[in-house]
Each structure stands twice: as C-alpha cells, then as structure tokens.
C-alpha cells in the first residue's frame, strides 16, 4: 500500500488477484451500520426464520493480533456482518454472545486454539445454546454432522469450538478458495478482500504477507 503496488498479477495470492478484483468491483459495498467503535460492520439485519453461522477467531493476546468474526447467511452464503478489533477476551466473548443471539441464535463456531479457550469457557458459562462442538478424532472439514450438543461430552468424546491443525488448515483454506473461485461466497467487506490480497503462499504454505494479519 505504501508503495502503491498490488498483488493482482503476482501469482502468489491464495485466491487469484483477478478474482479478488472482480469481487472488489462487483460485490463489495459499504456497510449500512457500524457498531463497537466501527469494529463491526453490518450489511443485513437478521431476518426471521433465517439461519446464520458466526465464525470467530480469537487474538493471540499479545496486543499485535486481531480478534475477528464473520456472520454468514447459511442459505445464500452472503457475508451479513463482520468484526475486527484488538479486543480483550472478556469483552469479545460478550460481543459474540450478543451478536450470535441477535442473529437468530446463530451456530457459533469459535477456534479453540490458544486464548480461544478462555472465550469459549465464558460462552459455556453463560449457557449459549447453539455453540459448535466437535469430535476429537474428526479428520475432515466436510463433516456431515454438526455437533452442537454439549451434554455427555465425555461419552461422545467432544470438545467445544473448532480445532485448526497442521493437517486440516490446508483443507480449510482450499475449501475457502474454491468457494470464492466459484463465486459461491458473497463477500461484502473491503476489509476481507484486502486481507485476501495479501494472503499468499510462502514456501508452499498459505499465510499473511509479512506485516499483515490473516
């Protein structure tokens, strides 16, 4: 950005730059509402009987990373809300609870790596009814069932949240890339598109360009 350069023709980005440019030109639009000191952008308020999913990534806790979440319409795969801020775990958990409840008790998927456990514990303590739980031995991203029942977790060998590992991370990113390449995912946020521009392959592994976040 400082050098007035782009990555559209570099061939390094996980999603081709030409497709991202198309998203930027055709789909990106300004949010009609902002909340939490402009950290949350909204393109659509919840519609009665619609199902939504809220997917959250919790910051590392060193003050250098961002906590973020997206709210998607499960039927249309449209991004209806987005949040990005350097927020503490307690307040972030409260925001997640509030937004997920507002969006018709959306299925809340929180990454349980590192400090994500602290956020998950607060959500469990507040008894959110539609939290995503997964089996410890799940090996595939495209699981046919969604595990949301927190009861008898020892018997079912289940844990709260979603675990990103060295094995499933490439699968997750490839699935995201496929959805974008096929234009099945409607992205409204310029923040999301901008981060995808600098999400590149480095020595064969996908990661954010040095100095940026993913």
Residue pairs with C-beta under 8 A, 6 or more apart in sequence:
6 17
6 197
7 13
7 17
7 197
7 198
7 200
7 209
8 17
8 18
8 20
8 21
8 197
9 17
10 17
10 200
12 200
12 201
13 20
13 196
13 197
13 198
13 199
13 200
13 201
14 173
14 177
14 196
14 199
14 200
14 201
14 206
15 177
15 180
15 181
15 196
15 199
16 181
17 197
19 180
19 181
20 193
20 196
20 197
23 180
23 187
23 193
24 190
24 193
27 186
27 187
27 188
28 187
28 188
28 189
28 190
28 193
29 43
29 188
31 41
31 42
31 43
31 82
31 188
31 189
32 42
32 43
33 41
33 42
34 40
34 41
34 42
35 42
36 83
36 85
36 95
37 85
39 83
39 84
39 85
39 87
40 81
40 82
40 83
40 95
40 99
41 81
41 82
41 83
41 189
41 191
42 80
42 81
43 78
43 79
43 80
43 81
43 188
44 73
44 78
44 80
44 81
46 52
46 80
46 102
46 103
46 104
48 104
49 104
50 73
50 74
50 75
50 104
51 73
51 74
51 75
51 104
51 106
51 107
52 71
52 72
52 73
52 74
52 80
52 103
52 104
52 106
52 107
53 71
53 72
53 74
53 106
53 107
53 108
53 109
54 69
54 70
54 71
54 96
54 99
54 100
54 103
54 106
54 107
54 108
54 109
55 69
55 70
55 72
55 109
56 67
56 68
56 69
56 92
56 96
56 108
56 109
56 110
56 111
56 119
57 67
57 68
57 69
57 111
57 116
58 67
58 89
58 92
58 110
58 111
58 113
58 114
58 115
58 116
58 118
58 119
59 65
59 66
59 67
59 86
59 87
59 92
59 115
60 114
60 115
61 89
61 114
61 115
63 86
65 86
65 213
66 84
66 85
66 86
66 213
67 83
67 84
67 85
67 86
67 87
67 92
68 82
68 83
68 84
68 85
69 82
69 83
69 96
69 99
70 79
70 81
70 82
70 83
70 192
71 79
71 80
71 81
71 82
71 99
71 103
71 106
72 78
72 79
72 80
73 80
74 107
76 186
77 179
77 184
77 185
77 186
78 186
78 188
79 185
79 186
79 187
79 188
79 189
79 192
80 103
80 188
81 99
81 103
82 188
82 189
82 191
82 192
83 95
83 99
84 191
87 95
89 115
89 118
89 119
89 122
90 122
92 119
93 118
93 119
93 122
93 123
93 126
94 122
96 108
96 110
96 119
96 123
97 123
97 126
97 128
99 106
100 106
100 108
100 128
100 130
101 128
105 129
105 130
106 130
107 130
107 132
107 146
107 148
108 123
108 128
108 130
108 131
108 132
109 132
109 161
109 162
110 116
110 119
110 120
110 123
110 131
110 132
110 160
110 161
110 162
111 161
111 162
111 163
111 164
112 120
112 159
112 160
112 161
112 162
112 163
113 163
113 164
116 161
117 161
120 131
120 160
120 161
123 131
123 160
124 131
124 150
124 160
130 148
131 148
131 150
131 160
131 161
132 146
132 147
132 148
132 160
132 161
132 162
133 147
133 148
133 149
133 150
133 153
133 158
133 159
133 160
133 161
134 143
134 147
134 158
134 159
134 161
134 162
134 163
135 147
135 156
135 157
135 158
135 159
136 157
136 158
136 159
137 157
139 167
139 168
140 168
140 171
141 168
141 171
141 172
141 175
142 175
147 156
147 158
149 156
149 158
150 158
150 160
153 159
164 172
169 206
170 205
170 206
173 206
176 185
179 185
180 187
180 196
187 193
195 208
195 212
195 213
195 214
198 208
198 209
198 212
199 206
199 207
199 208
199 209
199 214
200 206
200 207
200 208
200 209
207 214
208 214
